[in-house]
Every structure is written in C-alpha cells, then in structure tokens.
Amino acid sequence: MRPPIVHGIDVRAVEDAVRAAEQQTTGEIRVSLARFYFWRDVRRAAERTFKYLHMDRTRDRNGVLIFVVPGRRQFAVVGDGGIHQRLDPSFWPQVADRLSAAFCAGDFTGGLSRAIAEIGVQLATHFPLPGKPNANELSDTVGRGR
C-alpha cells in the first residue's frame, strides 16, 4: 500500500520518525501542516497551533511542534518552557538551518525526519525515559494546521 503524500511530504515516514524519536524520551514531538494556500504569519500560526493541539499541557512542559507551510517552503519550530530551560539556545537555529536547506532542495520528508531525529536526541538527553513505559501524552499523527 502506498503511503499518503501530502504537499510532497510522506506523512507515514514523518509519523514513523516521530515515534522513533519518542522511544527514548518523555518529550513529545508533533508535526502540523498548514493548508497549501496559507498566507498568514507562520510563527504566529505555529504558536496558536501549539496551544490548539494542547502541546502546552504535557507533564514536563517538553512538547515540540514543527509547523510546516509546504506551499511557501516555510516552517516554525515551537518548544515549550521546560525545553527552553534545559536546551542550549544555539540548538534551534542549527535545526532550522538544516531544515531550511532541505526544504529549499525540495526534500520535505527527509528534512523533517532528520530534524525530528535531532530533536529526539536532545529530548532524550534532557528528558530521558524513567525506566518504565512512557505514556504517549500526544498523538504522533501529522496534523493539519488551522
């Protein structure tokens, strides 16, 4: 069965990357895709979507949203307060630069999968699993932006 492709993004591959990244951490990662014809402020929409998806309600305040506007090849990465207290601020621009380069090359799926893996490594370092099965607080499915 062929995986669903949305705006050039292999949704199943991205969801698999999210599940793999969350295997070593209590952190939560979500990806949300805006409508193809989206002309609002990307950062502002990402912040609203973060709240809409209840990503600000995780137990450790360790949710990360990658909000993607494929039609404009733009994105915003929003992390919750618990993450910003622990991660080096230089991490986010590095992830953004690599993701931006992948988007410019048209590699949406690969860029997202690599960014998710990088974020997962940082989350696992700062929010490791406590040794018992992790309760998945948020869905791993790729959402559609508002």
N, CA, C and O atoms as CSV, one atom per row, in Angstrom:
chain,resi,resn,atom,element,x,y,z
A,1,MET,N,N,0.829,-1.171,0.000
A,1,MET,CA,C,0.000,0.000,0.000
A,1,MET,C,C,0.884,1.249,0.000
A,1,MET,O,O,1.824,1.346,0.790
A,2,ARG,N,N,0.595,2.167,-0.852
A,2,ARG,CA,C,1.408,3.375,-0.991
A,2,ARG,C,C,1.120,4.358,0.145
A,2,ARG,O,O,-0.043,4.628,0.447
A,3,PRO,N,N,2.175,4.899,0.780
A,3,PRO,CA,C,1.944,5.853,1.869
A,3,PRO,C,C,1.330,7.138,1.342
A,3,PRO,O,O,1.579,7.526,0.200
A,4,PRO,N,N,0.519,7.806,2.175
A,4,PRO,CA,C,-0.092,9.055,1.725
A,4,PRO,C,C,0.955,10.161,1.626
A,4,PRO,O,O,1.791,10.336,2.513
A,5,ILE,N,N,0.885,10.884,0.546
A,5,ILE,CA,C,1.769,12.020,0.320
A,5,ILE,C,C,0.900,13.277,0.388
A,5,ILE,O,O,-0.091,13.392,-0.334
A,6,VAL,N,N,1.272,14.204,1.248
A,6,VAL,CA,C,0.530,15.449,1.382
A,6,VAL,C,C,1.502,16.593,1.126
A,6,VAL,O,O,2.480,16.763,1.854
A,7,HIS,N,N,1.230,17.369,0.097
A,7,HIS,CA,C,2.098,18.508,-0.266
A,7,HIS,C,C,3.562,18.080,-0.404
A,7,HIS,O,O,4.461,18.818,-0.004
A,8,GLY,N,N,3.801,16.908,-0.960
A,8,GLY,CA,C,5.165,16.431,-1.155
A,8,GLY,C,C,5.793,15.814,0.076
A,8,GLY,O,O,6.992,15.534,0.083
A,9,ILE,N,N,5.006,15.596,1.120
A,9,ILE,CA,C,5.527,15.031,2.370
A,9,ILE,C,C,4.935,13.646,2.570
A,9,ILE,O,O,3.718,13.468,2.539
A,10,ASP,N,N,5.812,12.665,2.776
A,10,ASP,CA,C,5.382,11.304,3.074
A,10,ASP,C,C,4.964,11.277,4.550
A,10,ASP,O,O,5.805,11.168,5.442
A,11,VAL,N,N,3.683,11.374,4.785
A,11,VAL,CA,C,3.145,11.508,6.140
A,11,VAL,C,C,3.520,10.318,7.012
A,11,VAL,O,O,3.889,10.498,8.173
A,12,ARG,N,N,3.432,9.122,6.482
A,12,ARG,CA,C,3.763,7.933,7.298
A,12,ARG,C,C,5.227,7.927,7.711
A,12,ARG,O,O,5.549,7.561,8.842
A,13,ALA,N,N,6.109,8.325,6.817
A,13,ALA,CA,C,7.537,8.365,7.155
A,13,ALA,C,C,7.793,9.381,8.270
A,13,ALA,O,O,8.594,9.129,9.169
A,14,VAL,N,N,7.121,10.511,8.211
A,14,VAL,CA,C,7.276,11.533,9.257
A,14,VAL,C,C,6.708,11.021,10.584
A,14,VAL,O,O,7.315,11.220,11.636
A,15,GLU,N,N,5.565,10.374,10.538
A,15,GLU,CA,C,4.984,9.809,11.766
A,15,GLU,C,C,5.891,8.729,12.347
A,15,GLU,O,O,6.036,8.632,13.566
A,16,ASP,N,N,6.500,7.919,11.488
A,16,ASP,CA,C,7.450,6.907,11.971
A,16,ASP,C,C,8.654,7.579,12.640
A,16,ASP,O,O,9.155,7.094,13.655
A,17,ALA,N,N,9.113,8.690,12.071
A,17,ALA,CA,C,10.244,9.419,12.660
A,17,ALA,C,C,9.870,9.959,14.039
A,17,ALA,O,O,10.688,9.928,14.959
A,18,VAL,N,N,8.651,10.447,14.185
A,18,VAL,CA,C,8.186,10.944,15.487
A,18,VAL,C,C,8.162,9.800,16.493
A,18,VAL,O,O,8.669,9.945,17.606
A,19,ARG,N,N,7.581,8.668,16.115
A,19,ARG,CA,C,7.520,7.530,17.041
A,19,ARG,C,C,8.919,7.069,17.435
A,19,ARG,O,O,9.165,6.767,18.603
A,20,ALA,N,N,9.833,7.013,16.477
A,20,ALA,CA,C,11.207,6.583,16.774
A,20,ALA,C,C,11.893,7.567,17.717
A,20,ALA,O,O,12.582,7.153,18.649
A,21,ALA,N,N,11.715,8.845,17.486
A,21,ALA,CA,C,12.353,9.860,18.332
A,21,ALA,C,C,11.824,9.813,19.754
A,21,ALA,O,O,12.568,10.060,20.703
A,22,GLU,N,N,10.551,9.499,19.906
A,22,GLU,CA,C,9.934,9.485,21.228
A,22,GLU,C,C,10.207,8.196,22.006
A,22,GLU,O,O,9.794,8.078,23.160
A,23,GLN,N,N,10.892,7.234,21.397
A,23,GLN,CA,C,11.169,5.966,22.071
A,23,GLN,C,C,12.115,6.123,23.260
A,23,GLN,O,O,12.101,5.294,24.170
A,24,GLN,N,N,12.936,7.173,23.266
A,24,GLN,CA,C,13.951,7.338,24.306
A,24,GLN,C,C,13.688,8.517,25.236
A,24,GLN,O,O,14.545,8.870,26.046
A,25,THR,N,N,12.516,9.124,25.128
A,25,THR,CA,C,12.271,10.352,25.879
A,25,THR,C,C,10.816,10.465,26.333
A,25,THR,O,O,9.923,9.832,25.770
A,26,THR,N,N,10.601,11.272,27.348
A,26,THR,CA,C,9.243,11.626,27.742
A,26,THR,C,C,8.751,12.810,26.920
A,26,THR,O,O,7.578,13.177,26.993
A,27,GLY,N,N,9.648,13.407,26.139
A,27,GLY,CA,C,9.277,14.548,25.296
A,27,GLY,C,C,8.271,14.160,24.224
A,27,GLY,O,O,8.155,12.995,23.841
A,28,GLU,N,N,7.555,15.160,23.754
A,28,GLU,CA,C,6.526,14.956,22.736
A,28,GLU,C,C,6.831,15.832,21.527
A,28,GLU,O,O,7.117,17.022,21.661
A,29,ILE,N,N,6.765,15.223,20.343
A,29,ILE,CA,C,7.019,15.939,19.095
A,29,ILE,C,C,5.784,15.807,18.220
A,29,ILE,O,O,5.219,14.721,18.087
A,30,ARG,N,N,5.372,16.912,17.627
A,30,ARG,CA,C,4.259,16.890,16.673
A,30,ARG,C,C,4.664,17.669,15.436
A,30,ARG,O,O,5.480,18.590,15.491
A,31,VAL,N,N,4.073,17.276,14.327
A,31,VAL,CA,C,4.236,17.999,13.067
A,31,VAL,C,C,2.846,18.376,12.605
A,31,VAL,O,O,1.934,17.550,12.613
A,32,SER,N,N,2.687,19.624,12.201
A,32,SER,CA,C,1.408,20.106,11.697
A,32,SER,C,C,1.634,20.786,10.358
A,32,SER,O,O,2.543,21.603,10.207
A,33,LEU,N,N,0.794,20.439,9.386
A,33,LEU,CA,C,0.907,21.009,8.045
A,33,LEU,C,C,-0.186,22.044,7.830
A,33,LEU,O,O,-1.366,21.770,8.050
A,34,ALA,N,N,0.209,23.215,7.406
A,34,ALA,CA,C,-0.766,24.253,7.071
A,34,ALA,C,C,-1.392,23.928,5.721
A,34,ALA,O,O,-0.865,23.129,4.947
A,35,ARG,N,N,-2.515,24.559,5.464
A,35,ARG,CA,C,-3.133,24.417,4.149
A,35,ARG,C,C,-2.152,24.911,3.089
A,35,ARG,O,O,-1.277,25.729,3.375
A,36,PHE,N,N,-2.301,24.418,1.884
A,36,PHE,CA,C,-1.363,24.785,0.820
A,36,PHE,C,C,-1.357,26.290,0.578
A,36,PHE,O,O,-0.295,26.893,0.422
A,37,TYR,N,N,-2.521,26.887,0.547
A,37,TYR,CA,C,-2.607,28.337,0.341
A,37,TYR,C,C,-2.721,29.016,1.696
A,37,TYR,O,O,-3.824,29.308,2.157
A,38,PHE,N,N,-1.618,29.261,2.315
A,38,PHE,CA,C,-1.541,29.823,3.650
A,38,PHE,C,C,-0.698,31.087,3.562
A,38,PHE,O,O,0.464,31.029,3.160
A,39,TRP,N,N,-1.269,32.225,3.931
A,39,TRP,CA,C,-0.536,33.475,3.774
A,39,TRP,C,C,-0.416,34.261,5.073
A,39,TRP,O,O,0.001,35.419,5.060
A,40,ARG,N,N,-0.773,33.651,6.178
A,40,ARG,CA,C,-0.653,34.344,7.454
A,40,ARG,C,C,0.784,34.274,7.971
A,40,ARG,O,O,1.658,33.692,7.329
A,41,ASP,N,N,1.014,34.865,9.122
A,41,ASP,CA,C,2.317,34.837,9.772
A,41,ASP,C,C,2.579,33.414,10.276
A,41,ASP,O,O,1.809,32.887,11.079
A,42,VAL,N,N,3.645,32.804,9.811
A,42,VAL,CA,C,3.928,31.400,10.116
A,42,VAL,C,C,4.204,31.200,11.606
A,42,VAL,O,O,3.672,30.273,12.217
A,43,ARG,N,N,5.015,32.050,12.179
A,43,ARG,CA,C,5.365,31.893,13.599
A,43,ARG,C,C,4.130,32.031,14.489
A,43,ARG,O,O,3.916,31.245,15.412
A,44,ARG,N,N,3.351,33.020,14.195
A,44,ARG,CA,C,2.139,33.259,14.995
A,44,ARG,C,C,1.160,32.088,14.878
A,44,ARG,O,O,0.573,31.657,15.871
A,45,ALA,N,N,0.992,31.585,13.664
A,45,ALA,CA,C,0.108,30.433,13.455
A,45,ALA,C,C,0.648,29.204,14.177
A,45,ALA,O,O,-0.122,28.410,14.717
A,46,ALA,N,N,1.969,29.044,14.186
A,46,ALA,CA,C,2.581,27.911,14.885
A,46,ALA,C,C,2.312,27.993,16.389
A,46,ALA,O,O,2.006,26.987,17.029
A,47,GLU,N,N,2.427,29.181,16.936
A,47,GLU,CA,C,2.183,29.347,18.367
A,47,GLU,C,C,0.718,29.073,18.721
A,47,GLU,O,O,0.424,28.483,19.760
A,48,ARG,N,N,-0.181,29.500,17.861
A,48,ARG,CA,C,-1.604,29.205,18.098
A,48,ARG,C,C,-1.879,27.711,17.968
A,48,ARG,O,O,-2.626,27.140,18.763
A,49,THR,N,N,-1.278,27.086,16.977
A,49,THR,CA,C,-1.466,25.651,16.774
A,49,THR,C,C,-0.895,24.863,17.950
A,49,THR,O,O,-1.471,23.856,18.361
A,50,PHE,N,N,0.222,25.312,18.487
A,50,PHE,CA,C,0.840,24.682,19.659
A,50,PHE,C,C,-0.187,24.590,20.796
A,50,PHE,O,O,-0.345,23.540,21.418
A,51,LYS,N,N,-0.869,25.686,21.050
A,51,LYS,CA,C,-1.885,25.700,22.112
A,51,LYS,C,C,-3.119,24.895,21.710
A,51,LYS,O,O,-3.684,24.176,22.535
A,52,TYR,N,N,-3.535,25.007,20.468
A,52,TYR,CA,C,-4.710,24.287,19.974
A,52,TYR,C,C,-4.525,22.777,20.123
A,52,TYR,O,O,-5.471,22.060,20.449
A,53,LEU,N,N,-3.305,22.298,19.882
A,53,LEU,CA,C,-3.002,20.869,19.984
A,53,LEU,C,C,-2.696,20.441,21.425
A,53,LEU,O,O,-2.347,19.286,21.669
A,54,HIS,N,N,-2.827,21.363,22.368
A,54,HIS,CA,C,-2.586,21.103,23.797
A,54,HIS,C,C,-1.150,20.699,24.085
A,54,HIS,O,O,-0.887,19.952,25.027
A,55,MET,N,N,-0.239,21.183,23.291
A,55,MET,CA,C,1.168,20.845,23.486
A,55,MET,C,C,1.743,21.549,24.709
A,55,MET,O,O,2.808,21.172,25.199
A,56,ASP,N,N,1.058,22.549,25.194
A,56,ASP,CA,C,1.489,23.257,26.394
A,56,ASP,C,C,0.980,22.582,27.666
A,56,ASP,O,O,1.113,23.131,28.760
A,57,ARG,N,N,0.403,21.404,27.524
A,57,ARG,CA,C,-0.157,20.695,28.681
A,57,ARG,C,C,0.579,19.400,29.021
A,57,ARG,O,O,0.073,18.595,29.803
A,58,THR,N,N,1.749,19.188,28.456
A,58,THR,CA,C,2.484,17.967,28.796
A,58,THR,C,C,2.998,18.079,30.227
A,58,THR,O,O,3.237,19.177,30.729
A,59,ARG,N,N,3.160,16.958,30.857
A,59,ARG,CA,C,3.555,16.901,32.268
A,59,ARG,C,C,4.862,17.668,32.523
A,59,ARG,O,O,4.954,18.423,33.491
A,60,ASP,N,N,5.856,17.481,31.675
A,60,ASP,CA,C,7.168,18.113,31.876
A,60,ASP,C,C,7.368,19.365,31.025
A,60,ASP,O,O,8.475,19.899,30.945
A,61,ARG,N,N,6.288,19.831,30.391
A,61,ARG,CA,C,6.367,21.006,29.507
A,61,ARG,C,C,7.471,20.814,28.463
A,61,ARG,O,O,8.300,21.694,28.233
A,62,ASN,N,N,7.451,19.618,27.834
A,62,ASN,CA,C,8.515,19.258,26.908
A,62,ASN,C,C,7.986,18.868,25.520
A,62,ASN,O,O,8.460,17.913,24.905
A,63,GLY,N,N,7.008,19.617,25.051
A,63,GLY,CA,C,6.476,19.399,23.709
A,63,GLY,C,C,7.183,20.276,22.692
A,63,GLY,O,O,7.572,21.405,22.993
A,64,VAL,N,N,7.348,19.751,21.486
A,64,VAL,CA,C,7.937,20.500,20.372
A,64,VAL,C,C,7.025,20.331,19.164
A,64,VAL,O,O,6.651,19.216,18.802
A,65,LEU,N,N,6.676,21.444,18.553
A,65,LEU,CA,C,5.858,21.446,17.341
A,65,LEU,C,C,6.680,21.956,16.173
A,65,LEU,O,O,7.343,22.989,16.261
A,66,ILE,N,N,6.625,21.206,15.067
A,66,ILE,CA,C,7.174,21.699,13.804
A,66,ILE,C,C,5.963,22.013,12.936
A,66,ILE,O,O,5.260,21.106,12.488
A,67,PHE,N,N,5.726,23.281,12.704
A,67,PHE,CA,C,4.598,23.765,11.918
A,67,PHE,C,C,5.126,24.069,10.520
A,67,PHE,O,O,6.027,24.892,10.357
A,68,VAL,N,N,4.564,23.403,9.512
A,68,VAL,CA,C,5.104,23.483,8.154
A,68,VAL,C,C,4.084,24.101,7.200
A,68,VAL,O,O,2.903,23.754,7.210
A,69,VAL,N,N,4.571,25.018,6.384
A,69,VAL,CA,C,3.772,25.613,5.321
A,69,VAL,C,C,4.435,25.182,4.005
A,69,VAL,O,O,5.263,25.909,3.455
A,70,PRO,N,N,4.065,24.000,3.507
A,70,PRO,CA,C,4.758,23.462,2.331
A,70,PRO,C,C,4.683,24.365,1.101
A,70,PRO,O,O,5.659,24.475,0.358
A,71,GLY,N,N,3.563,25.000,0.880
A,71,GLY,CA,C,3.412,25.846,-0.299
A,71,GLY,C,C,4.371,27.016,-0.330
A,71,GLY,O,O,4.692,27.525,-1.404
A,72,ARG,N,N,4.832,27.450,0.829
A,72,ARG,CA,C,5.782,28.560,0.921
A,72,ARG,C,C,7.179,28.089,1.312
A,72,ARG,O,O,8.106,28.890,1.425
A,73,ARG,N,N,7.319,26.772,1.518
A,73,ARG,CA,C,8.588,26.187,1.964
A,73,ARG,C,C,9.085,26.873,3.231
A,73,ARG,O,O,10.271,27.172,3.374
A,74,GLN,N,N,8.154,27.113,4.142
A,74,GLN,CA,C,8.477,27.746,5.409
A,74,GLN,C,C,8.003,26.878,6.560
A,74,GLN,O,O,7.177,25.982,6.387
A,75,PHE,N,N,8.536,27.159,7.724
A,75,PHE,CA,C,8.183,26.398,8.909
A,75,PHE,C,C,8.513,27.229,10.137
A,75,PHE,O,O,9.200,28.247,10.055
A,76,ALA,N,N,8.015,26.779,11.263
A,76,ALA,CA,C,8.390,27.327,12.561
A,76,ALA,C,C,8.480,26.163,13.531
A,76,ALA,O,O,7.680,25.230,13.475
A,77,VAL,N,N,9.449,26.227,14.407
A,77,VAL,CA,C,9.604,25.208,15.446
A,77,VAL,C,C,9.307,25.896,16.775
A,77,VAL,O,O,9.921,26.905,17.120
A,78,VAL,N,N,8.350,25.326,17.514
A,78,VAL,CA,C,7.940,25.902,18.792
A,78,VAL,C,C,8.156,24.852,19.879
A,78,VAL,O,O,7.658,23.731,19.783
A,79,GLY,N,N,8.899,25.227,20.903
A,79,GLY,CA,C,9.122,24.337,22.037
A,79,GLY,C,C,8.511,24.934,23.295
A,79,GLY,O,O,8.384,26.152,23.419
A,80,ASP,N,N,8.136,24.075,24.217
A,80,ASP,CA,C,7.518,24.534,25.461
A,80,ASP,C,C,8.589,25.012,26.450
A,80,ASP,O,O,9.785,24.826,26.223
A,81,GLY,N,N,8.146,25.620,27.533
A,81,GLY,CA,C,9.036,26.230,28.512
A,81,GLY,C,C,10.042,25.293,29.145
A,81,GLY,O,O,11.182,25.689,29.390
A,82,GLY,N,N,9.646,24.057,29.416
A,82,GLY,CA,C,10.568,23.106,30.032
A,82,GLY,C,C,11.766,22.810,29.151
A,82,GLY,O,O,12.866,22.571,29.649
A,83,ILE,N,N,11.560,22.825,27.869
A,83,ILE,CA,C,12.644,22.571,26.919
A,83,ILE,C,C,13.619,23.742,26.903
A,83,ILE,O,O,14.835,23.549,26.929
A,84,HIS,N,N,13.084,24.946,26.859
A,84,HIS,CA,C,13.941,26.126,26.778
A,84,HIS,C,C,14.783,26.319,28.037
A,84,HIS,O,O,15.825,26.973,27.988
A,85,GLN,N,N,14.344,25.760,29.155
A,85,GLN,CA,C,15.127,25.835,30.387
A,85,GLN,C,C,16.345,24.920,30.334
A,85,GLN,O,O,17.325,25.150,31.042
A,86,ARG,N,N,16.289,23.890,29.504
A,86,ARG,CA,C,17.360,22.883,29.515
A,86,ARG,C,C,18.232,22.848,28.266
A,86,ARG,O,O,19.418,22.529,28.356
A,87,LEU,N,N,17.680,23.165,27.119
A,87,LEU,CA,C,18.461,23.069,25.887
A,87,LEU,C,C,19.264,24.330,25.628
A,87,LEU,O,O,18.837,25.439,25.949
A,88,ASP,N,N,20.426,24.140,25.046
A,88,ASP,CA,C,21.259,25.264,24.626
A,88,ASP,C,C,20.514,26.019,23.526
A,88,ASP,O,O,20.086,25.404,22.549
A,89,PRO,N,N,20.351,27.321,23.659
A,89,PRO,CA,C,19.603,28.093,22.662
A,89,PRO,C,C,20.178,27.994,21.244
A,89,PRO,O,O,19.455,28.221,20.274
A,90,SER,N,N,21.449,27.664,21.112
A,90,SER,CA,C,22.048,27.557,19.773
A,90,SER,C,C,21.552,26.328,19.009
A,90,SER,O,O,21.743,26.234,17.797
A,91,PHE,N,N,20.917,25.390,19.710
A,91,PHE,CA,C,20.412,24.181,19.047
A,91,PHE,C,C,19.338,24.505,18.016
A,91,PHE,O,O,19.356,23.956,16.915
A,92,TRP,N,N,18.409,25.384,18.355
A,92,TRP,CA,C,17.268,25.654,17.485
A,92,TRP,C,C,17.660,26.265,16.146
A,92,TRP,O,O,17.147,25.819,15.120
A,93,PRO,N,N,18.542,27.264,16.100
A,93,PRO,CA,C,18.939,27.790,14.786
A,93,PRO,C,C,19.659,26.750,13.924
A,93,PRO,O,O,19.539,26.768,12.699
A,94,GLN,N,N,20.400,25.851,14.557
A,94,GLN,CA,C,21.081,24.805,13.796
A,94,GLN,C,C,20.066,23.870,13.134
A,94,GLN,O,O,20.198,23.530,11.958
A,95,VAL,N,N,19.060,23.462,13.895
A,95,VAL,CA,C,17.998,22.609,13.341
A,95,VAL,C,C,17.281,23.363,12.218
A,95,VAL,O,O,17.026,22.805,11.151
A,96,ALA,N,N,16.965,24.612,12.465
A,96,ALA,CA,C,16.246,25.423,11.468
A,96,ALA,C,C,17.058,25.580,10.189
A,96,ALA,O,O,16.500,25.502,9.094
A,97,ASP,N,N,18.350,25.798,10.306
A,97,ASP,CA,C,19.196,25.953,9.113
A,97,ASP,C,C,19.200,24.685,8.264
A,97,ASP,O,O,19.076,24.746,7.040
A,98,ARG,N,N,19.342,23.541,8.921
A,98,ARG,CA,C,19.366,22.277,8.168
A,98,ARG,C,C,18.001,21.972,7.558
A,98,ARG,O,O,17.915,21.490,6.428
A,99,LEU,N,N,16.940,22.252,8.302
A,99,LEU,CA,C,15.594,22.014,7.781
A,99,LEU,C,C,15.305,22.960,6.619
A,99,LEU,O,O,14.703,22.556,5.624
A,100,SER,N,N,15.723,24.190,6.740
A,100,SER,CA,C,15.537,25.165,5.666
A,100,SER,C,C,16.264,24.731,4.393
A,100,SER,O,O,15.716,24.833,3.296
A,101,ALA,N,N,17.483,24.253,4.540
A,101,ALA,CA,C,18.257,23.782,3.377
A,101,ALA,C,C,17.555,22.603,2.709
A,101,ALA,O,O,17.501,22.521,1.482
A,102,ALA,N,N,17.022,21.700,3.513
A,102,ALA,CA,C,16.304,20.549,2.950
A,102,ALA,C,C,15.045,21.014,2.220
A,102,ALA,O,O,14.743,20.519,1.134
A,103,PHE,N,N,14.319,21.946,2.798
A,103,PHE,CA,C,13.112,22.456,2.143
A,103,PHE,C,C,13.450,23.150,0.835
A,103,PHE,O,O,12.744,22.975,-0.158
A,104,CYS,N,N,14.520,23.934,0.821
A,104,CYS,CA,C,14.936,24.615,-0.411
A,104,CYS,C,C,15.277,23.607,-1.501
A,104,CYS,O,O,15.075,23.874,-2.685
A,105,ALA,N,N,15.791,22.458,-1.103
A,105,ALA,CA,C,16.125,21.402,-2.057
A,105,ALA,C,C,14.913,20.544,-2.413
A,105,ALA,O,O,15.017,19.637,-3.239
A,106,GLY,N,N,13.763,20.823,-1.795
A,106,GLY,CA,C,12.556,20.051,-2.066
A,106,GLY,C,C,12.473,18.750,-1.299
A,106,GLY,O,O,11.603,17.925,-1.579
A,107,ASP,N,N,13.366,18.547,-0.330
A,107,ASP,CA,C,13.384,17.311,0.458
A,107,ASP,C,C,12.611,17.506,1.765
A,107,ASP,O,O,13.196,17.548,2.847
A,108,PHE,N,N,11.294,17.623,1.642
A,108,PHE,CA,C,10.470,17.863,2.821
A,108,PHE,C,C,10.512,16.688,3.787
A,108,PHE,O,O,10.749,16.874,4.981
A,109,THR,N,N,10.283,15.481,3.282
A,109,THR,CA,C,10.218,14.304,4.145
A,109,THR,C,C,11.552,14.046,4.828
A,109,THR,O,O,11.600,13.858,6.044
A,110,GLY,N,N,12.631,14.036,4.062
A,110,GLY,CA,C,13.954,13.794,4.638
A,110,GLY,C,C,14.346,14.860,5.635
A,110,GLY,O,O,14.871,14.556,6.706
A,111,GLY,N,N,14.088,16.118,5.283
A,111,GLY,CA,C,14.423,17.213,6.191
A,111,GLY,C,C,13.664,17.117,7.494
A,111,GLY,O,O,14.237,17.287,8.570
A,112,LEU,N,N,12.366,16.845,7.398
A,112,LEU,CA,C,11.562,16.702,8.616
A,112,LEU,C,C,12.025,15.509,9.440
A,112,LEU,O,O,12.151,15.612,10.660
A,113,SER,N,N,12.277,14.390,8.792
A,113,SER,CA,C,12.704,13.185,9.520
A,113,SER,C,C,14.019,13.418,10.249
A,113,SER,O,O,14.175,12.998,11.395
A,114,ARG,N,N,14.965,14.084,9.595
A,114,ARG,CA,C,16.252,14.368,10.245
A,114,ARG,C,C,16.088,15.372,11.392
A,114,ARG,O,O,16.702,15.213,12.447
A,115,ALA,N,N,15.267,16.399,11.189
A,115,ALA,CA,C,15.031,17.384,12.250
A,115,ALA,C,C,14.375,16.720,13.455
A,115,ALA,O,O,14.742,16.997,14.597
A,116,ILE,N,N,13.413,15.851,13.205
A,116,ILE,CA,C,12.731,15.135,14.287
A,116,ILE,C,C,13.729,14.263,15.047
A,116,ILE,O,O,13.693,14.207,16.276
A,117,ALA,N,N,14.615,13.586,14.324
A,117,ALA,CA,C,15.625,12.743,14.973
A,117,ALA,C,C,16.559,13.586,15.843
A,117,ALA,O,O,16.879,13.199,16.966
A,118,GLU,N,N,16.995,14.733,15.328
A,118,GLU,CA,C,17.872,15.623,16.102
A,118,GLU,C,C,17.171,16.120,17.366
A,118,GLU,O,O,17.757,16.128,18.449
A,119,ILE,N,N,15.935,16.525,17.219
A,119,ILE,CA,C,15.166,16.988,18.378
A,119,ILE,C,C,14.994,15.846,19.371
A,119,ILE,O,O,15.097,16.050,20.581
A,120,GLY,N,N,14.733,14.650,18.862
A,120,GLY,CA,C,14.581,13.482,19.729
A,120,GLY,C,C,15.824,13.192,20.547
A,120,GLY,O,O,15.721,12.830,21.719
A,121,VAL,N,N,17.007,13.346,19.946
A,121,VAL,CA,C,18.260,13.121,20.677
A,121,VAL,C,C,18.377,14.121,21.824
A,121,VAL,O,O,18.746,13.748,22.937
A,122,GLN,N,N,18.066,15.380,21.558
A,122,GLN,CA,C,18.141,16.391,22.613
A,122,GLN,C,C,17.109,16.134,23.711
A,122,GLN,O,O,17.405,16.262,24.899
A,123,LEU,N,N,15.908,15.775,23.300
A,123,LEU,CA,C,14.880,15.468,24.298
A,123,LEU,C,C,15.291,14.267,25.147
A,123,LEU,O,O,15.074,14.264,26.358
A,124,ALA,N,N,15.881,13.251,24.524
A,124,ALA,CA,C,16.315,12.062,25.272
A,124,ALA,C,C,17.426,12.411,26.257
A,124,ALA,O,O,17.508,11.824,27.335
A,125,THR,N,N,18.275,13.359,25.892
A,125,THR,CA,C,19.355,13.788,26.789
A,125,THR,C,C,18.794,14.515,28.007
A,125,THR,O,O,19.230,14.289,29.135
A,126,HIS,N,N,17.830,15.383,27.765
A,126,HIS,CA,C,17.328,16.241,28.840
A,126,HIS,C,C,16.041,15.726,29.497
A,126,HIS,O,O,15.710,16.118,30.616
A,127,PHE,N,N,15.323,14.852,28.797
A,127,PHE,CA,C,14.077,14.278,29.323
A,127,PHE,C,C,14.066,12.773,29.050
A,127,PHE,O,O,13.218,12.283,28.304
A,128,PRO,N,N,15.017,12.031,29.659
A,128,PRO,CA,C,15.093,10.591,29.384
A,128,PRO,C,C,13.904,9.844,29.970
A,128,PRO,O,O,13.212,10.331,30.863
A,129,LEU,N,N,13.692,8.646,29.437
A,129,LEU,CA,C,12.639,7.795,29.993
A,129,LEU,C,C,13.014,7.374,31.404
A,129,LEU,O,O,14.187,7.120,31.676
A,130,PRO,N,N,12.059,7.295,32.296
A,130,PRO,CA,C,12.348,6.952,33.691
A,130,PRO,C,C,12.536,5.462,33.947
A,130,PRO,O,O,12.622,5.062,35.108
A,131,GLY,N,N,12.602,4.640,32.936
A,131,GLY,CA,C,12.783,3.209,33.139
A,131,GLY,C,C,11.492,2.420,33.076
A,131,GLY,O,O,11.521,1.190,33.052
A,132,LYS,N,N,10.386,3.089,33.048
A,132,LYS,CA,C,9.093,2.419,32.899
A,132,LYS,C,C,8.502,2.856,31.555
A,132,LYS,O,O,8.935,3.859,30.987
A,133,PRO,N,N,7.540,2.129,31.055
A,133,PRO,CA,C,6.962,2.507,29.764
A,133,PRO,C,C,6.457,3.953,29.779
A,133,PRO,O,O,5.864,4.417,30.752
A,134,ASN,N,N,6.707,4.627,28.695
A,134,ASN,CA,C,6.326,6.027,28.575
A,134,ASN,C,C,4.888,6.154,28.095
A,134,ASN,O,O,4.495,5.527,27.111
A,135,ALA,N,N,4.121,6.955,28.784
A,135,ALA,CA,C,2.762,7.255,28.323
A,135,ALA,C,C,2.863,8.317,27.243
A,135,ALA,O,O,3.369,9.414,27.480
A,136,ASN,N,N,2.385,7.990,26.076
A,136,ASN,CA,C,2.409,8.950,24.980
A,136,ASN,C,C,1.313,9.979,25.253
A,136,ASN,O,O,0.126,9.672,25.141
A,137,GLU,N,N,1.711,11.190,25.609
A,137,GLU,CA,C,0.740,12.205,26.008
A,137,GLU,C,C,0.014,12.836,24.828
A,137,GLU,O,O,-1.118,13.299,24.971
A,138,LEU,N,N,0.653,12.859,23.667
A,138,LEU,CA,C,0.071,13.482,22.483
A,138,LEU,C,C,0.143,12.542,21.292
A,138,LEU,O,O,1.007,11.668,21.227
A,139,SER,N,N,-0.752,12.726,20.372
A,139,SER,CA,C,-0.784,11.904,19.166
A,139,SER,C,C,0.500,12.091,18.352
A,139,SER,O,O,1.090,13.171,18.341
A,140,ASP,N,N,0.916,11.029,17.680
A,140,ASP,CA,C,2.090,11.085,16.798
A,140,ASP,C,C,1.704,11.381,15.356
A,140,ASP,O,O,2.573,11.495,14.492
A,141,THR,N,N,0.427,11.506,15.094
A,141,THR,CA,C,-0.007,11.722,13.722
A,141,THR,C,C,0.313,13.146,13.270
A,141,THR,O,O,0.314,14.090,14.060
A,142,VAL,N,N,0.583,13.262,11.981
A,142,VAL,CA,C,0.798,14.579,11.384
A,142,VAL,C,C,-0.552,15.256,11.297
A,142,VAL,O,O,-1.486,14.728,10.695
A,143,GLY,N,N,-0.649,16.416,11.897
A,143,GLY,CA,C,-1.911,17.140,11.915
A,143,GLY,C,C,-2.005,18.128,10.776
A,143,GLY,O,O,-1.006,18.483,10.151
A,144,ARG,N,N,-3.198,18.557,10.524
A,144,ARG,CA,C,-3.440,19.600,9.531
A,144,ARG,C,C,-3.608,20.907,10.268
A,144,ARG,O,O,-4.421,21.010,11.186
A,145,GLY,N,N,-2.841,21.908,9.870
A,145,GLY,CA,C,-2.883,23.211,10.508
A,145,GLY,C,C,-4.208,23.897,10.345
A,145,GLY,O,O,-5.016,23.545,9.486
A,146,ARG,N,N,-4.412,24.871,11.173
A,146,ARG,CA,C,-5.669,25.623,11.170
A,146,ARG,C,C,-5.602,26.762,10.190
A,146,ARG,O,O,-6.568,27.510,10.046
